[in-house]
Amino acid sequence: MKKILLLEGPHAVADKVFADANIQVDRVEGSLAEDDLIKALQGYEMVGIRSKTKLTKRVFEECPELICAGTYTIGTNQIDVQAAAQHGVAAFNAPYSNTRSVAELAISEIIALARQLPVRNSHLQQADWQKSAKGSHEVRGKTLGIIGYSSTGTQLSILAEAMGMRVQFYDLAKKLPIGNAKQCNSMEEALEGADFVSLHVDGRPSNEKMFGAKEIAMMKPGSKLLNLSRGFVVDVEALADALDSGHLGGCAVDVFPEEPLKNGDPFESPLIGKENTILTPHIGGSTLEAQEDIGWFVSGKICNYMANGETVMSINMPNLSLEPTDSTRYRMSVIHKNIPGVMGHINQLMAEANINVEGQILGTNGQVGYVIADISSELPESAVDEIRAMEPTIRCRVMPLQEIERDEETTVN
């Protein structure tokens, strides 16, 4: 029976998806450090993580049985996707499932900061009644600057406009504005005049500390900053200084450069104790609705890949899908180095073994290529061994697509 190790508590619906696919689920509460993770993954073909566990090059090197990895998040920076591909591990994520949850949290925080709810709450929690309209504003008619017009950024744009806000955004790519949103030609232009700035960029290394003292200084005095994207994109020391100086009128931060590995661990940040500040423990996508959607989506992608080699929406493999015919008996998938002649060599070996190929598809992606071949004849194990022994081959799998009688020369491994 195939097995998957799930860490950090993906939604329980994942267990049902895997059970229906006859895959055994084992769970580890919280995340594991690299050495402990490598030890825990021995004997597993699949792994599922969230945002804290790191699937590094060393993990893939020392866990050769791994075939598939899933991250139950939008982000993928916790997986070395290139190393995964080079070791024949297909990786999947959930790029859209929690965008609404993140956008709704951003909207709620914009309103809370505009009304100074953190300040009002802090006073009243200490039995200090301070009723005042000072510093409190409606969000209607205010300007929201969005940095990164991603799936989350566009959702936020729609919600903000529905509340009467003006939206201006900056993205490295040319994007089609939704509604009346305005695309800016530079980050400085997007920051100019914005009452609120919300960051929604990806986890590429070049985004580290992309928003520091220089960018904060470009913001309108008294404006508020939100970061619900990646912890390392904001210089939190510079943000703390801007709050102390009064240049910024507040902030909401859901992600941090250093985050505890599990609940109950100590948390430190220079933002703790700042006025009109909302700090949340990386819960942007943590709604029951989003986590259930993510659980269905990622688990389904893993099951499809294990059963039929489909890589649609994989983050590190060519995205391939092939519809089998009624006579297809086996499906062979080959992950290989992306060099010329691999497909020709595979076809030559299959022709020499008298293998009938019903359908075939090839895709390449950077350093790797991926072949799916559907076979309607017998599939001698010797031919599969030859394909596995090819120098460019990284991983070769054979999946039976029909229950048939097999002799000892037939492989289903």
N, C-alpha and C positions, 0 to 999 in steps of 0.2 A: 504494500500500500504506500503510495506517495505521501510525503509529509511536508508541511509548511510550518515554519516558526514565525509567530506573530509577536511583535514587541510593541510596547507603549499603548496597548488597549484600543486597536481598531474596533469599530462598532460590531456588536455581536452578530449582525446579519452576515458578516463575513464567514462565520462558522457554518451557517446554513448553506451558503453558496459552495463552500469547499466540500461539505458533507454530501451534497447532491452530486458532486463530481468525484466522489469516492477518494477524497484527499483528507488525510488526518491532520487536525489542527492542534498544535501545542502553543501555549502562550507564556510569555515572560512579562511580568509587570514592570513597567518603566523601561529604560534603555540600558544597554550594556556598554562598557568600555571595550576597546578594540580586542584586547587579549581574551576577555570573557566572552565576547561575541563570537570570535573564531572558535573557541572551545564549544560553545553552545550550538553552533551551526553544523558541527560534524554529523553527517548522516542525513542532512536535509537537502532537498532539491530546490526548495522555494523559501523565500523569506519576505515578510511584510513588516514595514517600519512606519514611523511617523517622522517627526521633525528632529528628534534628539539623537537617534541612532545614526552612526556614520558607517556607511558601506564604502570602505577605502580600498585602494589597490591591493593592500596586504590582505584584506579580508577575502577578496576574490582569488588571490594567489594561493591562500592556505585553505580555501573551501572549494576544492575542485568539483564536488558533487553538485554545487549550485547551478541551476539551469535558469531560474527566473527570480527577479526581485521586484517588489512593488512598494511604492511609497504612498501611503494614504494621506497625501497632501497635494496642494498645487505645486509647491516648490520641489526642486530636484537637486539642490546643491548639496544635500546630505549623501548623495550617491556619486561616486566617481564613475560617471556613465561611460567614459572612454575606456577605463580599465575593465568595466563590466563587459563591454562589447568585445574587447580583446581576449577575454576569458570565456566568451560564448554564453554570457548571461544577458538575457533580454530584460529590460527594465520598463516599468509602467508607472504612471502617476494618475492623478485626477485633476486635470487642468482647469475644469470649470465647475466642479460640484459644490464648492463652498464660496464661490464668488459673491453670491447674494448675501450670505451670512456676514462676510467681511464688509461689504458695502453698507449693510444695515447698521453694523457696529460703528462704522465711521460716521454715518448720519447721526446716530444717537450721541456720539461724542462731540460732534460739531455743535449740536443743540446744547449739550451739557456745558461745554466751554463758553458758548455765547451767553448763557444764563448764569455762569459762574456757580454751577451746582456743586463742584468739589469744595469750593469755599463755603457755600451756604451749609452744606452737609457737615463739614468739619466743625463749624461753630455750633451747630445744633446738637451734634453728637456729644459735645462738651457742655450741653445745657446752656449755651450762650445764644439767646434769641437776637438775631440781627436781620430784621426785615428792612430791605432797601432795594431800590431799582438801580443803584449806582453800579455802573460797569456791565449791566445786563442789557442784552439786545436781542431782537428778533433776527432770524437768519434770512428772512425774506429780503430781497434786494441786496444782499451781501454777495461778494465775489469769492468763488472757490477756485483755487489753482490746483490742478491735478498733475502730478509728475509721474508719467507712465500711464498711457491710455490703454491699459491692458483690459482683459475681460473684467477684472474687478473695477478698474478705473472707469470703464464705460458704464457699468452698473451704477456706480456712485454718481456719475454724471447725470444719469436719468433720474435718480432719486432726488438729487440736489435741485435740478431744474423743476421737478414737480413741486418742490417747496418754495419756488420763486427765487432761487439763487441764480446768479450769473456764473457760468463755467468757462474757464479757459484752461487749456492743457498743453503740456509739452511731452513729446515722445520722440525718440531717435528715428523712428520710422514714420513715414507719411501715413496718417490714419484718417479714415472717413469720420468726421464729427457726427455725433448723434444729437438730434434736436438742434438747439441753438448754440451748442458748445463751439468755442473758437480754438483752433489749433494755433499755437504760438511757434515762432521760429527759433526761440531759444528758451532756456530755463529762466534766464533773467526776465524775459518778457512775461512768462507765465507767473512769476512771483510778483511782478510789479502790480501794485494795487490790490492784491489778493488779501481778503480778510482771514481766510483759512487756506492752508496748503496741506494737501494730503499726498503722501508718497505711496506709489504702487509700482515699484520696479522689481525686476527679477534678481536672482542671486548670482549673476555672473561676477567673477572676481573684480572686474573693472569698476563695479559699483561700490566697492568698499570705501566708506567715508566720502561718498560722492556729495553728501550734504553736510557741510561743515560750517565753520565760522564765516567764510566768504559768502556762502549761499544764504545763511541766516541773516547776515547783514543786508542782503538784498530785499528781505521781506519787509513789509509795511510795519512801522512801529505799532505795537499792540496787537498784531495779528497772532494767529495760533497755528501750531504745527502738529500734524498727525503722521505717525509712522506705523502702518499696519502691514509693511512689506517684509523687509529683512532687517535684522538687528544691526548688522554691520554697516548699513548704508548711511547712518547718521553718526556724527561725532557727538556722543552724549555729553562729553565735557563742555563742548562749545554750546550745546543746547542748554545745559545747566547755567552756564555763564549768562546767556541771553535772557533766561528767566530771572536770574538774580538782578541783572541790570535794568529790567523792566522793558527791554526792547521787544520781547515777546510777551503777549498777554496770557499765555497758557500753552499746554501741549497735551497730547494723548499719545501714549506709546504702548504698543502691544508686543513688540519684539525687541530683543536686547542683544548686544554683542556677546555677552556671556549669560547663559541661562542655566538654571539648575537642571540636573539630569532627571530628577523625579520629584514628585510632590513631597513637601516637607523639608526639602533641602534649603539651606539659607540662600537668600537673594540679596545682592548688593547693587546699588546704582547711585550715581550722583544726583539722580532726579528725585530720589525719595525725600519727601517732606516739602517739596516746592509747592507754592500756592497755585491754585487753579490748574492742577496737573492730574491727569488720569493715567494710572499705570495698571495694566492688565496683564495676566500671565500667559501670553501667547494663545489667546482664545478667539482670535478673529474668525476662524472657521469652525469653532467648537460649539455648534448647535446640534441638537439631536437630528434635525432634518438633514443638515449638511453631512454629518458623520455617517448617517445611514446611506445617503446617496453615494458617498465616497466608498463605503464598505461594499455596496453592490457593484460599483463601477470597477474598482481596482481588482477585486476578487474575481469578477467576471473576466477581465482581461487576462489575468494569470491563468485561470482555468482554460480559456480558449487557447492560449499559447501552449499549455501543456498537452491539450487534447489534439489540436490540429495545426499547431505552429503558426497561427495567425498573429501578425505583429502590428495590426492597425493601431495607431496612436502610441506605439512604443517610442520611448524617448531616446533610444540609442541603436535601434535597428531599422533597416529599410522597412517601410510600412507596406506589408504584403498580405493579400488574402486571395485564396484560390478556391473556387467552388468545385468540389469533387463530383464526378459522374456516378451513376448507379453501379458501374462496374469497377470503380476504384477500390482496391483492396488495401493498399498501403500508401502512406504519405511519408516521404523522406524530406527532412529539412537539413540544410547544410549551412552553417555559419563559417565563413572563410575569410582569409586575408583578401583585401581588394586589389588583386593583381590580374593582369590579362590571362585568359585561357582557362580559367577554372571551370566554367560551365562546359566548355568543349571537352575537357579531360573527364568530367563527371559523365557526360553523355557517351563518351567513348567506352568507358568502363561498363556502363549499363548496356550498351549495344553488344559488347563482347560477351556479356553474361545473358544475352537474349531477354533482357528486361523490357517490357512494353510500357512506355511512358504515355499516360493519358493526357496529362496537362503539366505545364511547367511555367515557373515565373522566377525572374531574377531581379534583385534590386541591390544597389550599392549605396553606402552611406559613409563617407570619409574613409576610414581605414578598413572597414569590413564590408563584405558582400553577404547576401542571403539568398539561398535557393530553396524553393519549394517544388517538389516533383511528385505527382500522383501516378501510382503504378497499378496496373490491372492484371499483371502476371505474377508468377512466383518471384520471390526476391531472395536469391541465394545469399546466405550470410557471408560467403567469401567475397562477393561483390561489395557489400557494405563495408567489410573490413578494408578492402582496397581503397574505398573512398575516404574512410577514416584515416588511413595511413598516408593520404596525400599531404605533401608538405604544407600547402596553404590552408588545409582544413583545421578549423578551430573546434567545432563541435558538429557531430552528425547524429541526428535522431531519426528513428523510424517509428511511426505511429500507425497501428492497425486501424483502418476505418470500417472494416467488416469483420464479423465473427466467422472465421473460415477454418477448415482443417489445415494443419500445417505439418509438413514433414520436417525431419531434422536439418534439412538444408535451408529452411526458411527462418528468417530472423524477424523478431518483433521488438528488439531491444532499442 
